[in-house]
């Protein structure tokens, strides 16, 4: 609650804000769960990609040199409180023009993105994140890590599987899951999946709705 109040009072201006949520493949979730530096770097790749896309889009609309910004955090759990690190970001839905001139900056909102925009961006994120992992040397093709008992529990939690006992390796019971895999879900608006990456950008809070924005910040 304190953090949400701080963001509203001192960080986020009264302009349109869009929520961007990035989910990652199992192998990346496991690696960032207990590597804070790598987690921060992946979050940085995500934020730079989203903000660069916004600035390019606004430049094409006749607003070159615009500046945007946002806040991001890693949510470490899913709806069943299992280990599932994924990134939530609140990004200004547009750009400020005039910051470099020293005068009064004006905000120009971004037109609504399309499903195709989200799909292109999630594919770009796939390449950027795996590029980071290769540079960091954390991808081990063809190698299997020897896990401790805690590591087994963590890996199972990320995959939604049973770690020990007679049914070890099987899927656990939860809503939306059926034996043998995940139940198919309907295509959602402004949401795209690619090679284990999922990007969602359907939630937008217009300017002037600070109470609604504060609720989203708390979440």
C-alpha positions as CSV (number, residue, x, y, z in Angstrom):
1,X,0.0,0.0,0.0
2,X,2.8,2.4,0.9
3,X,4.6,1.6,-2.4
4,X,1.5,2.2,-4.4
5,X,1.0,5.6,-2.7
6,X,4.6,6.5,-3.3
7,X,4.3,5.7,-7.0
8,X,1.1,7.9,-7.4
9,X,2.4,10.8,-5.3
10,X,6.0,11.0,-6.6
11,X,6.6,8.8,-9.7
12,X,3.7,8.3,-12.1
13,X,2.2,11.5,-13.6
14,X,-1.5,11.9,-14.4
15,X,-1.3,10.5,-17.9
16,X,-2.5,7.2,-19.5
17,X,-0.7,4.1,-18.1
18,X,-0.7,0.6,-19.6
19,X,0.2,-2.6,-17.8
20,X,2.6,-4.9,-19.5
21,X,3.1,-8.4,-18.2
22,X,5.8,-10.8,-19.4
23,X,5.8,-14.5,-18.6
24,X,8.8,-16.6,-19.4
25,X,9.7,-20.2,-20.3
26,X,10.2,-22.7,-17.5
27,X,14.0,-22.8,-17.9
28,X,14.3,-19.0,-17.6
29,X,11.9,-18.8,-14.7
30,X,14.1,-21.3,-12.8
31,X,17.3,-19.4,-13.6
32,X,16.1,-16.0,-12.6
33,X,14.3,-17.2,-9.4
34,X,17.5,-17.2,-7.4
35,X,19.8,-15.0,-9.4
36,X,18.9,-11.4,-8.5
37,X,21.4,-9.9,-10.9
38,X,20.2,-12.0,-13.9
39,X,16.6,-11.2,-12.9
40,X,17.3,-7.5,-12.9
41,X,19.0,-7.8,-16.3
42,X,16.0,-9.6,-17.8
43,X,13.7,-7.0,-16.3
44,X,15.9,-4.3,-17.9
45,X,15.7,-6.0,-21.3
46,X,11.9,-6.1,-21.0
47,X,11.6,-2.4,-20.1
48,X,14.0,-1.2,-22.7
49,X,12.1,-3.2,-25.4
50,X,8.7,-1.8,-24.5
51,X,9.8,1.8,-24.1
52,X,11.8,1.6,-27.4
53,X,8.8,0.3,-29.2
54,X,6.6,3.2,-27.8
55,X,9.2,5.8,-28.9
56,X,9.5,4.3,-32.4
57,X,5.7,4.2,-32.8
58,X,5.4,7.8,-31.7
59,X,8.3,8.9,-33.9
60,X,6.5,7.3,-36.9
61,X,3.4,9.4,-35.9
62,X,5.3,12.6,-36.1
63,X,6.7,12.9,-32.5
64,X,10.4,12.3,-32.7
65,X,12.7,12.4,-29.7
66,X,9.9,11.6,-27.2
67,X,10.6,10.3,-23.7
68,X,8.6,7.8,-21.7
69,X,9.1,5.8,-18.5
70,X,7.6,3.3,-16.1
71,X,8.0,1.1,-13.1
72,X,8.5,-2.7,-13.1
73,X,8.6,-5.4,-10.5
74,X,8.9,-9.2,-10.5
75,X,6.0,-11.2,-9.1
76,X,7.3,-14.5,-7.8
77,X,4.2,-16.5,-7.6
78,X,1.1,-17.6,-9.6
79,X,-2.5,-17.8,-8.5
80,X,-1.8,-21.0,-6.6
81,X,1.1,-19.4,-4.7
82,X,3.6,-21.6,-6.6
83,X,7.0,-20.3,-7.7
84,X,6.5,-18.5,-11.0
85,X,8.6,-15.3,-11.4
86,X,7.1,-13.1,-14.1
87,X,7.4,-9.3,-14.7
88,X,4.7,-6.7,-14.2
89,X,5.3,-3.2,-15.6
90,X,3.3,0.0,-15.6
91,X,4.5,2.2,-18.5
92,X,3.4,5.6,-19.6
93,X,1.2,5.1,-22.7
94,X,2.8,7.7,-24.8
95,X,5.7,10.2,-24.8
96,X,6.7,13.6,-23.4
97,X,8.0,16.1,-26.0
98,X,10.0,19.1,-25.0
99,X,12.1,17.7,-22.1
100,X,15.4,18.4,-23.9
101,X,14.5,22.1,-24.6
102,X,14.2,23.1,-21.0
103,X,10.6,24.3,-21.6
104,X,7.3,22.9,-20.6
105,X,7.0,19.3,-21.6
106,X,3.7,18.1,-23.2
107,X,2.4,14.5,-23.2
108,X,1.2,12.8,-26.4
109,X,-0.7,9.6,-25.9
110,X,0.0,6.5,-27.9
111,X,-2.8,5.0,-30.1
112,X,-4.0,1.6,-29.0
113,X,-1.6,-1.2,-30.1
114,X,-2.8,-4.1,-32.2
115,X,-2.6,-7.8,-31.6
116,X,0.1,-7.8,-34.4
117,X,2.1,-5.2,-32.5
118,X,2.1,-7.4,-29.4
119,X,3.1,-10.5,-31.3
120,X,6.0,-8.7,-33.0
121,X,7.2,-7.4,-29.6
122,X,7.0,-10.8,-27.9
123,X,9.1,-12.3,-30.7
124,X,11.6,-9.5,-30.2
125,X,11.8,-10.1,-26.5
126,X,12.4,-13.8,-27.2
127,X,15.6,-12.9,-29.1
128,X,16.7,-10.2,-26.7
129,X,16.3,-12.4,-23.6
130,X,18.0,-15.4,-25.0
131,X,20.8,-13.2,-26.4
132,X,21.3,-11.9,-22.8
133,X,21.4,-15.5,-21.5
134,X,24.0,-16.6,-24.1
135,X,26.2,-13.6,-23.2
136,X,25.9,-14.5,-19.5
137,X,26.8,-18.1,-20.3
138,X,23.9,-19.5,-18.4
139,X,22.5,-21.7,-21.2
140,X,23.7,-25.3,-21.0
141,X,22.7,-27.2,-24.2
142,X,22.5,-30.9,-23.7
143,X,23.5,-30.7,-20.0
144,X,21.3,-31.7,-17.0
145,X,21.9,-30.0,-13.7
146,X,22.1,-32.2,-10.6
147,X,19.4,-30.7,-8.3
148,X,19.2,-30.8,-4.5
149,X,15.9,-31.7,-2.9
150,X,15.1,-28.0,-2.6
151,X,15.9,-27.6,-6.3
152,X,13.6,-30.5,-7.2
153,X,10.8,-28.8,-5.3
154,X,11.5,-25.5,-7.0
155,X,11.6,-26.9,-10.5
156,X,8.4,-28.9,-9.9
157,X,6.6,-25.8,-8.6
158,X,7.6,-23.9,-11.7
159,X,6.3,-26.6,-14.0
160,X,3.2,-27.4,-11.9
161,X,4.3,-31.0,-11.3
162,X,4.5,-33.3,-8.3
163,X,8.1,-33.5,-7.0
164,X,8.1,-36.7,-4.9
165,X,6.1,-39.8,-4.1
166,X,4.3,-42.4,-6.3
167,X,3.0,-39.7,-8.7
168,X,6.3,-37.8,-9.0
169,X,6.5,-36.0,-12.3
170,X,2.8,-35.9,-12.9
171,X,0.8,-32.7,-13.0
172,X,-0.7,-31.5,-9.8
173,X,-4.4,-30.7,-9.5
174,X,-5.6,-27.2,-10.1
175,X,-8.2,-25.3,-11.9
176,X,-7.6,-25.0,-15.7
177,X,-5.3,-28.0,-15.8
178,X,-6.2,-31.5,-16.9
179,X,-4.2,-34.7,-16.8
180,X,-1.4,-34.8,-19.3
181,X,-1.0,-31.0,-19.8
182,X,-2.6,-27.6,-19.7
183,X,-6.1,-27.1,-20.9
184,X,-6.2,-24.9,-24.1
185,X,-7.2,-21.3,-23.5
186,X,-9.0,-18.9,-25.7
187,X,-7.1,-16.3,-27.6
188,X,-7.1,-13.1,-25.6
189,X,-7.0,-9.5,-26.8
190,X,-3.6,-7.9,-26.9
191,X,-1.9,-11.0,-25.7
192,X,0.6,-13.1,-27.6
193,X,2.6,-16.3,-27.0
194,X,5.9,-17.4,-28.6
195,X,8.2,-20.2,-27.7
196,X,7.2,-20.1,-24.0
197,X,7.1,-16.3,-23.8
198,X,3.8,-14.6,-23.1
199,X,3.1,-10.9,-23.3
200,X,-0.1,-9.3,-22.2
201,X,-0.9,-5.6,-22.6
202,X,-4.7,-5.3,-22.5
203,X,-5.1,-3.3,-19.3
204,X,-4.9,0.5,-19.7
205,X,-5.8,3.2,-17.1
206,X,-6.8,6.5,-18.7
207,X,-5.6,9.9,-17.3
208,X,-7.7,11.1,-14.4
209,X,-8.5,7.7,-12.9
210,X,-6.0,7.8,-10.0
211,X,-8.0,5.6,-7.7
212,X,-8.1,2.8,-10.4
213,X,-4.4,3.3,-11.0
214,X,-3.6,3.0,-7.3
215,X,-5.5,-0.3,-7.2
216,X,-3.4,-1.6,-10.1
217,X,-0.2,-0.4,-8.4
218,X,-1.2,-2.3,-5.2
219,X,-1.7,-5.5,-7.3
